[in-house]
Amino acid sequence: MPVFGKGNKAAEKWTEEEARKLVEKMRDNAKNDISILSLQDAILSVDLYSTSLNYIIDKFPVFETIKKDINDIIIARINKGALKGDYNPTAGIWRMKQLGERDERTVDNKSSDGSMKTVRLSAEAAKAISDKIDDEV
């Protein structure tokens, strides 16, 4: 596998098919190798650097979903390990948050009849609302 150094133009010759094989191998490694506990571990498992993965995703945005799959696999591994006692729970929670996992969010909402209701939002829904507010400001 080529490793991209500064000024190296090899990556520009990559096809989407070649990049797909590499990124899917990274996902398979993350799924099957329990020692992979970070995205960087998964990237290194295919002899790549994070800047190279970023380049590939910039060139082929479709691979962003596979990157998210890799991250989710790692989060699930850490979560299960912390629950089973294989990992320190505090360190496990910290690591999952570093990987993007977020706590459930609640919002108090005043209904048209004046009553208050608490609405539970997923992290994705809360982010979408936050992004929309940011866009309007």
PyMOL commands that set and color helices and strands:
alter all, ss='L'
color gray80, all
select helices_A, chain A and resi 10-13+16-32+39-44+50-59+61-84+89-98+123-136
alter helices_A, ss='H'
color red, helices_A
select strands_A, chain A and resi 105-110+116-121
alter strands_A, ss='S'
color yellow, strands_A
deselect
rebuild
show_as cartoon
